[in-house]
Amino acid sequence: MTAVEIPCLRLPQGADLPLPRVQTSGSAGMDLYAALEGPLTLKPGERALVPTGLAVAIPGGFEGQVRARSGLAVRHGLGLVNAPGTIDSDYRGEIRVPLINWGSEPVSLKRGDRIAQLVVAPVASP
């Protein structure tokens, strides 16, 4: 596995949240956390763009892939509207995760919940 340094900036709304990091030597993704000001409930079929309070600088030749967390998908039917989402190497804004409730019951999220994974992968230029 190739190590890639990803500069991260905690935005004011995410100052108290953990930075993404791999949890084990075999992990491909890093958790992204909800930087919500208050609770958010998604009804079945409802979508929301959830802030993470984090901006990153993906290096050239790489992309960030935002992917659903399998536990949220299996337990609650929570997924991403565009899976995987792409963070281009020239994007410097806040990472926001477009979640959708594919399930049959409302799903509630709170500040600090792990809502998605960030995977960094090489890309070829066309």
LOZAPA-53631 format. One record per atom (N, C-alpha, C, CB): atom name; x, y, z. Coordinates in Angstrom, 3 decimals. Glycine has a CB too. Layout:
<pts>
CA  X  Y  Z $
...
</pts>
This chain:
<pts>
N  0.847  -1.170  0.000 $
CA  0.000  0.000  0.000 $
C  0.897  1.239  0.000 $
CB  -0.966  -0.005  1.224 $
N  0.588  2.193  -0.859 $
CA  1.349  3.430  -0.949 $
C  0.775  4.472  -0.002 $
CB  1.354  3.960  -2.389 $
N  1.630  5.066  0.805 $
CA  1.188  6.128  1.712 $
C  1.126  7.447  0.944 $
CB  2.143  6.248  2.944 $
N  0.040  8.179  1.136 $
CA  -0.155  9.477  0.488 $
C  -0.486  10.483  1.576 $
CB  -1.289  9.423  -0.606 $
N  0.258  11.583  1.600 $
CA  -0.025  12.623  2.583 $
C  -1.168  13.495  2.078 $
CB  1.239  13.482  2.866 $
N  -2.196  13.652  2.915 $
CA  -3.373  14.452  2.567 $
C  -3.487  15.589  3.582 $
CB  -4.683  13.572  2.549 $
N  -3.102  16.814  3.181 $
CA  -3.305  17.931  4.103 $
C  -4.794  18.119  4.397 $
CB  -2.705  19.229  3.522 $
N  -5.134  18.299  5.677 $
CA  -6.516  18.475  6.113 $
C  -6.657  19.797  6.847 $
CB  -6.963  17.306  7.015 $
N  -7.795  20.427  6.675 $
CA  -8.119  21.653  7.390 $
C  -9.433  21.436  8.111 $
CB  -8.197  22.877  6.427 $
N  -9.392  21.536  9.435 $
CA  -10.632  21.496  10.205 $
C  -11.275  22.869  10.099 $
CB  -10.375  21.097  11.707 $
N  -12.483  22.910  9.620 $
CA  -13.229  24.149  9.540 $
C  -13.848  24.432  10.911 $
CB  -14.322  24.075  8.428 $
N  -14.247  25.677  11.172 $
CA  -14.780  25.990  12.504 $
C  -15.896  25.048  12.948 $
CB  -15.292  27.406  12.524 $
N  -16.787  24.651  12.044 $
CA  -17.901  23.781  12.417 $
C  -17.465  22.352  12.717 $
CB  -18.927  23.769  11.318 $
N  -16.214  21.998  12.415 $
CA  -15.733  20.648  12.696 $
C  -14.551  20.616  13.644 $
CB  -15.360  19.970  11.422 $
N  -14.314  21.734  14.351 $
CA  -13.115  21.857  15.184 $
C  -12.977  20.760  16.236 $
CB  -13.116  23.187  15.865 $
N  -14.074  20.230  16.743 $
CA  -14.017  19.225  17.806 $
C  -14.122  17.788  17.297 $
CB  -15.116  19.478  18.794 $
N  -14.223  17.616  15.978 $
CA  -14.392  16.274  15.416 $
C  -13.038  15.664  15.056 $
CB  -15.302  16.319  14.173 $
N  -12.941  14.337  15.091 $
CA  -11.671  13.686  14.748 $
C  -11.319  13.883  13.272 $
CB  -11.739  12.187  15.073 $
N  -10.029  13.905  12.991 $
CA  -9.572  13.899  11.605 $
C  -9.695  12.483  11.054 $
CB  -8.104  14.415  11.494 $
N  -9.943  12.345  9.759 $
CA  -9.990  11.003  9.171 $
C  -8.634  10.311  9.308 $
CB  -10.406  11.075  7.684 $
N  -8.665  9.032  9.591 $
CA  -7.442  8.233  9.640 $
C  -7.825  6.778  9.457 $
CB  -6.667  8.446  10.981 $
N  -6.887  6.001  8.951 $
CA  -7.137  4.566  8.836 $
C  -7.111  3.959  10.234 $
CB  -6.083  3.878  7.904 $
N  -8.000  3.024  10.482 $
CA  -8.129  2.432  11.811 $
C  -7.241  1.206  11.997 $
CB  -9.567  2.059  12.067 $
N  -6.959  0.489  10.898 $
CA  -6.098  -0.696  10.974 $
C  -5.160  -0.686  9.778 $
CB  -6.941  -2.016  11.011 $
N  -4.138  -1.524  9.813 $
CA  -3.166  -1.562  8.715 $
C  -3.797  -2.025  7.403 $
CB  -2.007  -2.480  9.078 $
N  -4.918  -2.713  7.471 $
CA  -5.585  -3.177  6.264 $
C  -6.742  -2.311  5.802 $
CB  -6.072  -4.543  6.476 $
N  -7.010  -1.219  6.516 $
CA  -8.145  -0.358  6.162 $
C  -7.886  0.384  4.855 $
CB  -8.427  0.646  7.288 $
N  -8.884  0.416  3.994 $
CA  -8.796  1.181  2.753 $
C  -9.376  2.573  2.926 $
CB  -9.515  0.453  1.625 $
N  -10.342  2.714  3.832 $
CA  -11.030  3.987  3.996 $
C  -10.836  4.595  5.366 $
CB  -12.485  3.813  3.736 $
N  -11.141  5.884  5.421 $
CA  -11.076  6.656  6.667 $
C  -12.464  7.222  6.927 $
CB  -9.995  7.807  6.589 $
N  -12.906  7.168  8.177 $
CA  -14.246  7.642  8.504 $
C  -14.372  9.155  8.377 $
CB  -14.614  7.216  9.905 $
N  -15.535  9.581  7.884 $
CA  -15.931  10.986  7.860 $
C  -17.055  11.151  8.869 $
CB  -16.376  11.447  6.418 $
N  -17.043  12.265  9.588 $
CA  -17.972  12.500  10.692 $
C  -18.948  13.626  10.367 $
CB  -17.203  12.830  11.971 $
N  -20.147  13.529  10.902 $
CA  -21.183  14.540  10.690 $
C  -20.897  15.772  11.542 $
CB  -22.580  13.970  11.023 $
N  -20.763  16.925  10.887 $
CA  -20.562  18.200  11.592 $
C  -21.904  18.928  11.663 $
CB  -19.477  19.090  10.872 $
N  -22.876  18.251  12.216 $
CA  -24.225  18.807  12.327 $
C  -24.324  19.719  13.539 $
CB  -25.272  17.683  12.420 $
N  -25.126  20.786  13.407 $
CA  -25.365  21.671  14.545 $
C  -26.403  21.088  15.497 $
CB  -25.818  23.045  14.059 $
N  -27.277  20.256  14.972 $
CA  -28.311  19.612  15.767 $
C  -28.675  18.293  15.117 $
CB  -29.556  20.519  15.913 $
N  -29.576  17.534  15.728 $
CA  -29.976  16.251  15.152 $
C  -30.609  16.425  13.768 $
CB  -30.953  15.539  16.087 $
N  -30.440  15.403  12.942 $
CA  -31.024  15.368  11.608 $
C  -31.730  14.033  11.449 $
CB  -29.940  15.576  10.497 $
N  -33.000  14.072  11.054 $
CA  -33.739  12.844  10.784 $
C  -34.104  12.807  9.311 $
CB  -35.009  12.744  11.671 $
N  -33.723  11.708  8.671 $
CA  -34.064  11.490  7.262 $
C  -35.213  10.498  7.197 $
CB  -32.830  10.973  6.446 $
N  -36.326  10.935  6.628 $
CA  -37.461  10.039  6.418 $
C  -37.147  9.126  5.236 $
CB  -38.782  10.844  6.169 $
N  -37.856  8.019  5.083 $
CA  -37.633  7.150  3.932 $
C  -37.712  7.946  2.627 $
CB  -38.659  6.003  3.920 $
N  -36.701  7.780  1.784 $
CA  -36.629  8.475  0.505 $
C  -36.064  9.880  0.583 $
CB  -37.972  8.534  -0.094 $
N  -35.849  10.400  1.773 $
CA  -35.357  11.771  1.926 $
C  -33.837  11.826  1.793 $
CB  -35.788  12.346  3.282 $
N  -33.359  12.968  1.244 $
CA  -31.931  13.201  1.042 $
C  -31.498  14.427  1.849 $
CB  -31.610  13.393  -0.471 $
N  -30.202  14.464  2.198 $
CA  -29.630  15.632  2.866 $
C  -28.145  15.696  2.556 $
CB  -29.871  15.578  4.402 $
N  -27.644  16.910  2.403 $
CA  -26.217  17.138  2.206 $
C  -25.629  17.422  3.588 $
CB  -25.941  18.330  1.189 $
N  -24.870  16.469  4.113 $
CA  -24.384  16.529  5.493 $
C  -22.943  17.043  5.513 $
CB  -24.474  15.134  6.170 $
N  -22.701  18.146  6.228 $
CA  -21.344  18.695  6.307 $
C  -20.440  17.837  7.180 $
CB  -21.381  20.119  6.846 $
N  -19.131  17.889  6.883 $
CA  -18.148  17.171  7.698 $
C  -17.247  18.115  8.488 $
CB  -17.297  16.276  6.817 $
N  -17.277  19.418  8.161 $
CA  -16.391  20.360  8.839 $
C  -14.939  20.155  8.473 $
CB  -16.552  20.243  10.324 $
N  -14.703  19.569  7.296 $
CA  -13.355  19.205  6.889 $
C  -13.128  19.568  5.423 $
CB  -13.108  17.705  7.116 $
N  -11.962  20.139  5.149 $
CA  -11.511  20.355  3.769 $
C  -10.173  19.641  3.620 $
CB  -11.385  21.899  3.423 $
N  -9.929  19.072  2.456 $
CA  -8.688  18.334  2.212 $
C  -8.043  18.819  0.929 $
CB  -8.954  16.817  2.139 $
N  -6.761  18.511  0.777 $
CA  -6.026  18.833  -0.444 $
C  -5.499  17.530  -1.023 $
CB  -4.858  19.847  -0.168 $
N  -6.326  16.891  -1.838 $
CA  -5.927  15.637  -2.484 $
C  -4.813  15.969  -3.485 $
CB  -7.159  14.932  -3.203 $
N  -3.690  15.266  -3.454 $
CA  -2.608  15.578  -4.388 $
C  -2.953  15.214  -5.834 $
CB  -1.346  14.852  -3.970 $
N  -2.314  15.887  -6.774 $
CA  -2.493  15.563  -8.186 $
C  -2.206  14.093  -8.449 $
CB  -1.589  16.438  -9.053 $
N  -2.947  13.509  -9.371 $
CA  -2.789  12.091  -9.679 $
C  -3.623  11.182  -8.798 $
CB  -1.356  11.709  -9.557 $
N  -4.375  11.784  -7.873 $
CA  -5.230  11.023  -6.966 $
C  -6.617  11.643  -6.920 $
CB  -4.618  10.966  -5.553 $
N  -7.566  10.889  -6.407 $
CA  -8.910  11.390  -6.130 $
C  -9.318  10.890  -4.758 $
CB  -9.933  10.936  -7.225 $
N  -10.266  11.578  -4.154 $
CA  -10.896  11.088  -2.948 $
C  -12.233  10.477  -3.327 $
CB  -11.069  12.219  -1.902 $
N  -12.491  9.287  -2.889 $
CA  -13.770  8.627  -3.146 $
C  -14.553  8.584  -1.839 $
CB  -13.564  7.183  -3.729 $
N  -15.740  9.170  -1.850 $
CA  -16.607  9.150  -0.671 $
C  -17.575  7.995  -0.848 $
CB  -17.372  10.517  -0.479 $
N  -17.527  7.073  0.086 $
CA  -18.329  5.844  -0.007 $
C  -19.212  5.675  1.221 $
CB  -17.418  4.616  -0.170 $
N  -20.280  4.929  1.014 $
CA  -21.200  4.621  2.121 $
C  -20.511  3.719  3.131 $
CB  -22.494  3.947  1.596 $
N  -20.949  3.789  4.362 $
CA  -20.496  2.879  5.401 $
C  -21.430  1.665  5.373 $
CB  -20.484  3.577  6.821 $
N  -20.854  0.480  5.263 $
CA  -21.678  -0.717  5.095 $
C  -22.609  -0.952  6.280 $
CB  -20.793  -1.930  4.896 $
N  -22.173  -0.648  7.493 $
CA  -23.031  -0.849  8.663 $
C  -24.284  0.010  8.616 $
CB  -22.262  -0.549  9.930 $
N  -24.145  1.270  8.209 $
CA  -25.313  2.148  8.082 $
C  -26.233  1.666  6.969 $
CB  -24.874  3.597  7.812 $
N  -25.650  1.174  5.898 $
CA  -26.456  0.685  4.780 $
C  -27.260  -0.553  5.177 $
CB  -25.559  0.365  3.577 $
N  -26.609  -1.497  5.847 $
CA  -27.279  -2.748  6.219 $
C  -28.310  -2.522  7.322 $
CB  -26.250  -3.788  6.673 $
N  -27.929  -1.799  8.367 $
CA  -28.827  -1.613  9.517 $
C  -29.961  -0.631  9.245 $
CB  -28.038  -1.135  10.708 $
N  -29.678  0.439  8.494 $
CA  -30.654  1.515  8.374 $
C  -31.057  1.870  6.944 $
CB  -30.118  2.720  9.027 $
N  -30.412  1.288  5.944 $
CA  -30.722  1.643  4.563 $
C  -30.160  2.990  4.150 $
CB  -32.200  1.642  4.362 $
N  -29.155  3.487  4.888 $
CA  -28.581  4.791  4.598 $
C  -27.446  4.642  3.599 $
CB  -28.084  5.470  5.885 $
N  -27.513  5.422  2.515 $
CA  -26.493  5.352  1.488 $
C  -26.184  6.727  0.930 $
CB  -26.927  4.421  0.376 $
N  -25.419  6.741  -0.136 $
CA  -25.063  7.978  -0.814 $
C  -25.873  8.111  -2.085 $
CB  -23.559  8.025  -1.124 $
N  -26.267  9.339  -2.376 $
CA  -27.020  9.595  -3.598 $
C  -26.156  9.260  -4.810 $
CB  -27.494  11.069  -3.655 $
N  -24.894  9.654  -4.786 $
CA  -23.956  9.361  -5.878 $
C  -22.806  8.553  -5.301 $
CB  -23.432  10.680  -6.566 $
N  -22.870  7.267  -5.458 $
CA  -21.860  6.426  -4.822 $
C  -20.964  5.753  -5.849 $
CB  -22.524  5.375  -3.948 $
N  -19.657  5.878  -5.750 $
CA  -18.988  6.777  -4.814 $
C  -18.976  8.206  -5.354 $
CB  -17.551  6.297  -4.541 $
N  -18.906  9.153  -4.433 $
CA  -18.715  10.549  -4.813 $
C  -17.228  10.797  -4.994 $
CB  -19.317  11.516  -3.749 $
N  -16.877  11.731  -5.857 $
CA  -15.477  12.021  -6.143 $
C  -15.080  13.388  -5.607 $
CB  -15.213  11.950  -7.643 $
N  -13.931  13.444  -4.944 $
CA  -13.303  14.703  -4.570 $
C  -12.094  14.853  -5.482 $
CB  -12.898  14.739  -3.034 $
N  -12.154  15.817  -6.382 $
CA  -11.060  16.049  -7.322 $
C  -9.856  16.664  -6.620 $
CB  -11.521  16.957  -8.466 $
N  -8.683  16.506  -7.227 $
CA  -7.453  17.001  -6.609 $
C  -7.398  18.522  -6.546 $
CB  -6.256  16.486  -7.365 $
N  -8.236  19.215  -7.295 $
CA  -8.224  20.685  -7.232 $
C  -9.369  21.265  -6.398 $
CB  -8.291  21.255  -8.633 $
N  -10.156  20.423  -5.743 $
CA  -11.255  20.904  -4.898 $
C  -10.722  21.195  -3.503 $
CB  -12.416  19.864  -4.837 $
N  -11.044  22.376  -2.986 $
CA  -10.555  22.761  -1.658 $
C  -11.676  23.155  -0.693 $
CB  -9.583  23.910  -1.788 $
N  -12.919  22.952  -1.083 $
CA  -14.038  23.296  -0.215 $
C  -14.323  22.204  0.801 $
CB  -15.275  23.562  -1.041 $
N  -15.356  22.447  1.594 $
CA  -15.770  21.485  2.604 $
C  -16.293  20.208  1.958 $
CB  -16.835  22.094  3.512 $
N  -15.913  19.085  2.529 $
CA  -16.495  17.812  2.109 $
C  -17.891  17.750  2.706 $
CB  -15.612  16.578  2.561 $
N  -18.881  17.565  1.849 $
CA  -20.263  17.381  2.291 $
C  -20.763  16.084  1.669 $
CB  -21.179  18.606  1.888 $
N  -21.458  15.301  2.440 $
CA  -21.855  13.953  2.029 $
C  -23.352  13.924  1.696 $
CB  -21.527  12.922  3.144 $
N  -23.696  13.582  0.434 $
CA  -25.109  13.523  0.040 $
C  -25.741  12.184  0.439 $
CB  -25.248  13.740  -1.480 $
N  -26.341  12.152  1.614 $
CA  -26.942  10.921  2.131 $
C  -28.393  10.784  1.686 $
CB  -26.860  10.888  3.659 $
N  -28.832  9.541  1.562 $
CA  -30.227  9.234  1.260 $
C  -30.661  8.053  2.125 $
CB  -30.422  8.919  -0.261 $
N  -31.897  8.121  2.570 $
CA  -32.463  7.024  3.346 $
C  -33.225  6.116  2.385 $
CB  -33.397  7.553  4.495 $
N  -32.608  5.005  2.020 $
CA  -33.244  4.019  1.135 $
C  -34.151  3.082  1.934 $
CB  -32.174  3.202  0.375 $
N  -34.117  3.172  3.249 $
CA  -34.849  2.245  4.105 $
C  -36.330  2.582  4.236 $
CB  -34.226  2.219  5.463 $
N  -37.007  1.849  5.102 $
CA  -38.443  2.021  5.301 $
C  -38.784  2.748  6.601 $
CB  -39.120  0.677  5.285 $
N  -37.762  3.088  7.407 $
CA  -37.956  3.789  8.670 $
C  -37.108  5.057  8.695 $
CB  -37.601  2.873  9.865 $
N  -37.519  6.066  9.447 $
CA  -36.680  7.261  9.603 $
C  -35.332  6.904  10.235 $
CB  -37.405  8.319  10.463 $
N  -34.293  7.650  9.851 $
CA  -32.946  7.463  10.391 $
C  -32.502  8.789  10.988 $
CB  -31.940  6.969  9.287 $
N  -32.072  8.757  12.244 $
CA  -31.605  9.973  12.913 $
C  -30.088  9.976  13.014 $
CB  -32.230  10.098  14.313 $
N  -29.512  11.144  12.738 $
CA  -28.070  11.347  12.846 $
C  -27.812  12.472  13.832 $
CB  -27.436  11.667  11.460 $
N  -26.650  12.410  14.464 $
CA  -26.263  13.479  15.384 $
C  -24.806  13.857  15.122 $
CB  -26.464  13.043  16.870 $
N  -24.406  14.965  15.674 $
CA  -23.051  15.455  15.532 $
C  -22.053  14.369  15.941 $
CB  -22.848  16.725  16.374 $
N  -21.034  14.184  15.115 $
CA  -19.985  13.218  15.415 $
C  -20.247  11.813  14.932 $
CB  -19.765  13.179  16.853 $
N  -21.442  11.537  14.401 $
CA  -21.703  10.207  13.841 $
C  -20.806  9.969  12.633 $
CB  -23.195  10.055  13.445 $
N  -20.341  8.744  12.498 $
CA  -19.578  8.358  11.306 $
C  -20.583  8.144  10.181 $
CB  -18.707  7.057  11.558 $
N  -20.452  8.923  9.101 $
CA  -21.482  8.913  8.063 $
C  -21.019  8.366  6.719 $
CB  -21.993  10.290  7.868 $
N  -19.711  8.299  6.496 $
CA  -19.199  7.829  5.207 $
C  -17.725  7.492  5.384 $
CB  -19.404  8.905  4.075 $
N  -17.134  6.969  4.312 $
CA  -15.703  6.686  4.299 $
C  -15.051  7.448  3.163 $
CB  -15.435  5.171  4.164 $
N  -13.822  7.853  3.382 $
CA  -13.012  8.493  2.354 $
C  -11.902  7.537  1.960 $
CB  -12.433  9.853  2.847 $
N  -11.854  7.195  0.681 $
CA  -10.805  6.342  0.128 $
C  -10.031  7.190  -0.868 $
CB  -11.397  5.039  -0.551 $
N  -8.706  7.180  -0.772 $
CA  -7.856  7.922  -1.699 $
C  -7.299  6.919  -2.710 $
CB  -6.695  8.687  -0.940 $
N  -7.469  7.243  -4.004 $
CA  -7.072  6.298  -5.051 $
C  -6.385  7.041  -6.191 $
CB  -8.298  5.516  -5.579 $
N  -5.430  6.372  -6.854 $
CA  -4.775  6.993  -8.008 $
C  -5.741  7.072  -9.194 $
CB  -3.506  6.201  -8.401 $
N  -5.545  8.075  -10.037 $
CA  -6.338  8.221  -11.250 $
C  -5.397  8.424  -12.435 $
CB  -7.340  9.405  -11.124 $
N  -5.832  8.009  -13.598 $
CA  -5.090  8.242  -14.829 $
C  -5.708  9.424  -15.539 $
CB  -5.085  6.986  -15.739 $
N  -4.878  10.317  -16.071 $
CA  -5.392  11.469  -16.812 $
C  -5.742  11.039  -18.230 $
CB  -4.356  12.629  -16.831 $
N  -6.946  11.418  -18.685 $
CA  -7.319  11.046  -20.056 $
C  -6.537  11.860  -21.080 $
CB  -8.827  11.241  -20.275 $
</pts>
